[in-house]
Amino acid sequence: LEVELRGIISQEMTRMQRELEMSLMGDEVGAPGNGGLLGSAAERLEAAAKRLESAELGAGAGTAGGDGNIEEIVRREISAAAMALAQQQREIAEQQLGQVCSEVGQTVRGELKETAEQISSRVDKFEGAFDAGMERLEQGVNKVLTASSGEGGSGGSSRRKSEKAAAAERG
């Protein structure tokens, strides 16, 4: 009976280890951060096996009622180990989610900062081009005014009259 129990526990430990390794695909099994998940699970199952052995020795291994009791104990221990593994897996998933969120936030912030710098650069170029255009426009207007005021005669005086009339309408 003891050999059968050890065999069953060993099979369950191996099955749980394979399932956990498959669920952690890509993660190193004993990497820092996941707390040696398989190692702690194996230790828990080994401790459960020792408890079962001691319970078996204390209950008298030969009785049929003892076999049913031991099977129930094995089921409970394996169930408890599975629940502990599931909890650890959830905790690891939450940690990884937090890391992913942090990395995504940093990436987005970096891209936004880059975009803001590009926009600022383009605005500066636009302002420079605008200032240069305004300066050329003012120079052109000054040339036209200088040329028109330099012309004597009736053309200049009629223009001044129309400018005075327009100013009177505005004012």
Phi, psi and chi 1 to 4 in degrees:
 res  aa     phi    psi   chi1   chi2   chi3   chi4
   1 LEU       -  -42.4 -179.4   62.9      -      -
   2 GLU   -61.7  -41.0 -178.2  178.4  -23.7      -
   3 VAL   -64.3  -40.9  173.2      -      -      -
   4 GLU   -63.0  -43.0  -71.2  177.7   17.6      -
   5 LEU   -62.5  -45.4  -76.3  176.2      -      -
   6 ARG   -61.9  -40.0  -73.5 -179.5 -172.5 -134.5
   7 GLY   -62.2  -45.2      -      -      -      -
   8 ILE   -63.6  -45.7  -68.4  171.4      -      -
   9 ILE   -63.4  -41.9  -69.6  173.1      -      -
  10 SER   -62.7  -42.9  174.7      -      -      -
  11 GLN   -62.7  -43.9  -72.0  173.2   -5.8      -
  12 GLU   -64.3  -40.6  -74.3  -61.5  -45.6      -
  13 MET   -62.7  -44.1  -73.8  174.5   51.2      -
  14 THR   -64.2  -44.0  -55.2      -      -      -
  15 ARG   -61.7  -46.2 -177.5 -173.5   61.5   81.3
  16 MET   -64.8  -37.6  -69.6  175.4   74.8      -
  17 GLN   -64.1  -44.4 -178.4  178.0    3.1      -
  18 ARG   -62.8  -44.0  -89.1 -172.0  -99.3  127.6
  19 GLU   -62.1  -41.4  -73.3  178.3    9.3      -
  20 LEU   -67.5  -42.4 -172.8   58.3      -      -
  21 GLU   -61.7  -39.6  -73.8  173.3  -10.0      -
  22 MET   -67.6  -36.2  -70.5  176.0   63.8      -
  23 SER   -74.3  -22.5   69.9      -      -      -
  24 LEU   -96.1    7.8  -68.4  174.9      -      -
  25 MET   -26.5  126.5  -70.7  -74.0 -133.3      -
  26 GLY    93.0  -24.7      -      -      -      -
  27 ASP   -88.3  146.5  -71.5  -15.1      -      -
  28 GLU   -77.3  133.5  -69.2 -176.6   28.7      -
  29 VAL   -61.5  -42.8  173.7      -      -      -
  30 GLY  -103.2   20.7      -      -      -      -
  31 ALA   -67.6  148.5      -      -      -      -
  32 PRO   -63.2  143.9  -11.4   17.4      -      -
  33 GLY   109.9  -31.9      -      -      -      -
  34 ASN  -107.3    4.9   66.8    5.4      -      -
  35 GLY    68.2   29.9      -      -      -      -
  36 GLY    57.3   54.4      -      -      -      -
  37 LEU   -54.4  -49.4 -172.5   60.7      -      -
  38 LEU   -68.4  -36.6  -67.9  179.1      -      -
  39 GLY   -62.1  -44.2      -      -      -      -
  40 SER   -69.1  -35.3   66.9      -      -      -
  41 ALA   -65.7  -42.2      -      -      -      -
  42 ALA   -64.3  -39.4      -      -      -      -
  43 GLU   -63.0  -40.4  -71.2  172.5    5.0      -
  44 ARG   -64.2  -42.8  -75.1 -178.1  179.8  158.6
  45 LEU   -67.9  -36.6  -73.5  174.2      -      -
  46 GLU   -65.0  -40.3  -73.4  175.7   18.6      -
  47 ALA   -63.5  -39.0      -      -      -      -
  48 ALA   -64.5  -39.3      -      -      -      -
  49 ALA   -63.6  -40.7      -      -      -      -
  50 LYS   -64.6  -40.7  -72.3  179.3 -176.7  177.4
  51 ARG   -63.0  -39.8  -75.8 -165.3  -57.5  -92.8
  52 LEU   -64.2  -41.9  -73.5  174.2      -      -
  53 GLU   -61.0  -44.4  -71.8  173.8    7.0      -
  54 SER   -67.2  -36.4   65.4      -      -      -
  55 ALA   -66.2  -37.7      -      -      -      -
  56 GLU   -65.3  -43.2  179.7 -178.3  -56.3      -
  57 LEU   -66.0  -37.9  -67.2  174.8      -      -
  58 GLY   -75.0  -29.5      -      -      -      -
  59 ALA   -92.0   -6.3      -      -      -      -
  60 GLY    79.0   97.9      -      -      -      -
  61 ALA   -67.7  -13.0      -      -      -      -
  62 GLY   -84.7  -11.6      -      -      -      -
  63 THR   -86.1  149.6   64.1      -      -      -
  64 ALA   -68.6  -36.4      -      -      -      -
  65 GLY   -64.8  -34.5      -      -      -      -
  66 GLY   -66.1  -34.2      -      -      -      -
  67 ASP   -64.5  -44.8  -71.3  -15.2      -      -
  68 GLY   -64.2  -39.1      -      -      -      -
  69 ASN   -65.7  -42.0 -171.1   24.7      -      -
  70 ILE   -66.4  -40.6  -69.2  174.6      -      -
  71 GLU   -60.8  -40.4  -72.0  176.1   10.0      -
  72 GLU   -64.8  -41.3 -177.9   61.1   30.9      -
  73 ILE   -62.9  -43.0  -67.4  171.3      -      -
  74 VAL   -60.4  -45.4  169.0      -      -      -
  75 ARG   -60.3  -44.7  -76.1 -171.9 -169.9  120.9
  76 ARG   -63.5  -44.1  -83.2 -171.6  -88.2  147.4
  77 GLU   -63.8  -43.6  -68.6  -65.9  -26.7      -
  78 ILE   -66.1  -40.6  -70.2  173.2      -      -
  79 SER   -62.1  -42.8  175.7      -      -      -
  80 ALA   -64.3  -40.3      -      -      -      -
  81 ALA   -65.8  -41.2      -      -      -      -
  82 ALA   -63.2  -41.1      -      -      -      -
  83 MET   -65.0  -39.9  -72.2  174.7   40.2      -
  84 ALA   -64.5  -41.2      -      -      -      -
  85 LEU   -64.0  -41.6  -73.2  172.3      -      -
  86 ALA   -62.5  -41.6      -      -      -      -
  87 GLN   -63.4  -43.9  178.6   62.5   32.0      -
  88 GLN   -62.9  -40.0  -74.7  179.1  -19.0      -
  89 GLN   -64.1  -40.8 -170.7  175.3   11.2      -
  90 ARG   -61.9  -42.8  -80.9 -168.6  -65.7  -86.5
  91 GLU   -63.0  -41.5  -69.7  170.5   -0.3      -
  92 ILE   -64.6  -42.4  -70.3  169.5      -      -
  93 ALA   -61.5  -40.3      -      -      -      -
  94 GLU   -64.5  -40.4  -72.4  174.0    1.7      -
  95 GLN   -63.7  -44.5  -71.3  173.4   -6.0      -
  96 GLN   -65.6  -37.6  -70.5  174.5  -14.4      -
  97 LEU   -61.9  -43.1  177.8   64.6      -      -
  98 GLY   -61.5  -40.7      -      -      -      -
  99 GLN   -65.2  -43.8  -71.4  173.6  -16.1      -
 100 VAL   -62.8  -44.6  167.6      -      -      -
 101 CYS   -60.4  -41.7  -71.7      -      -      -
 102 SER   -63.3  -45.0  174.0      -      -      -
 103 GLU   -65.2  -41.0  -69.8  171.7    5.0      -
 104 VAL   -64.2  -42.4  166.6      -      -      -
 105 GLY   -60.8  -43.4      -      -      -      -
 106 GLN   -64.2  -41.0  -70.4  173.7   -9.0      -
 107 THR   -64.0  -45.6  -58.5      -      -      -
 108 VAL   -64.4  -43.2  168.5      -      -      -
 109 ARG   -60.3  -41.7  -81.1 -169.3  -64.3  -87.8
 110 GLY   -62.7  -43.9      -      -      -      -
 111 GLU   -65.3  -40.2  -70.4  174.8   -0.2      -
 112 LEU   -64.9  -39.6  -72.7  174.9      -      -
 113 LYS   -64.4  -42.2 -175.7  177.1  179.0 -178.1
 114 GLU   -62.0  -44.4 -135.3  175.0   85.7      -
 115 THR   -63.5  -41.9  -57.3      -      -      -
 116 ALA   -62.8  -39.6      -      -      -      -
 117 GLU   -65.8  -40.6  -70.2  171.5   -5.7      -
 118 GLN   -63.9  -43.4  -70.2  174.3   -7.3      -
 119 ILE   -64.3  -42.9  -69.7  172.2      -      -
 120 SER   -60.6  -41.9  176.7      -      -      -
 121 SER   -63.1  -43.4  170.5      -      -      -
 122 ARG   -66.8  -37.7  -70.9 -178.8 -178.6  172.5
 123 VAL   -64.3  -41.8  166.4      -      -      -
 124 ASP   -61.2  -42.5  -70.0  -16.8      -      -
 125 LYS   -63.4  -42.7  -73.4  178.9 -177.0  177.9
 126 PHE   -62.7  -44.6  175.4   75.9      -      -
 127 GLU   -61.0  -41.4  -74.6  177.4  -13.9      -
 128 GLY   -63.3  -44.8      -      -      -      -
 129 ALA   -65.8  -39.0      -      -      -      -
 130 PHE   -63.7  -46.4 -178.3   76.6      -      -
 131 ASP   -60.7  -42.8  -70.4  -17.3      -      -
 132 ALA   -64.3  -41.5      -      -      -      -
 133 GLY   -64.3  -41.7      -      -      -      -
 134 MET   -64.3  -38.4  -72.6  -59.1  -67.6      -
 135 GLU   -65.2  -42.4 -170.2  173.6  -46.6      -
 136 ARG   -64.5  -39.6  -75.2 -166.6  -56.6  -93.1
 137 LEU   -62.8  -45.3  177.4   67.5      -      -
 138 GLU   -61.9  -40.8  -71.8  173.5   -4.2      -
 139 GLN   -63.7  -41.1  -71.8  173.8   -4.7      -
 140 GLY   -64.4  -42.5      -      -      -      -
 141 VAL   -64.2  -42.6  168.4      -      -      -
 142 ASN   -62.4  -39.3  -74.0  -21.8      -      -
 143 LYS   -63.3  -43.3  -76.3 -177.7 -176.2  176.9
 144 VAL   -65.0  -42.8  168.6      -      -      -
 145 LEU   -66.0  -40.1  -70.9  176.5      -      -
 146 THR   -65.1  -42.3  -55.9      -      -      -
 147 ALA   -66.4  -40.3      -      -      -      -
 148 SER   -73.6  -34.7   67.7      -      -      -
 149 SER   -77.7  -24.0   65.1      -      -      -
 150 GLY   -73.5  -22.1      -      -      -      -
 151 GLU   -77.7  127.4  -68.5  177.5    8.3      -
 152 GLY   -90.4 -175.3      -      -      -      -
 153 GLY    91.2 -165.1      -      -      -      -
 154 SER   -71.6  -29.2   64.7      -      -      -
 155 GLY   -62.0  -41.6      -      -      -      -
 156 GLY   -72.2  -38.4      -      -      -      -
 157 SER   -72.9  -35.0   63.7      -      -      -
 158 SER   -69.2  -34.5   64.5      -      -      -
 159 ARG   -66.4  -41.2 -176.5  171.9  -78.6  161.0
 160 ARG   -64.2  -37.5  -78.6 -171.2 -147.5  124.1
 161 LYS   -63.2  -43.6  -71.5  179.1 -174.7  175.4
 162 SER   -68.0  -33.4   64.0      -      -      -
 163 GLU   -66.9  -40.8  -74.3  176.0    6.5      -
 164 LYS   -65.0  -37.4  -72.6 -178.6 -177.1  177.2
 165 ALA   -67.2  -42.5      -      -      -      -
 166 ALA   -65.0  -39.2      -      -      -      -
 167 ALA   -66.3  -37.7      -      -      -      -
 168 ALA   -66.7  -38.1      -      -      -      -
 169 GLU   -66.2  -39.8  -73.2  177.8   13.2      -
 170 ARG   -70.5  -39.0  -77.8 -175.0 -110.9  140.5
 171 GLY   -82.7      -      -      -      -      -
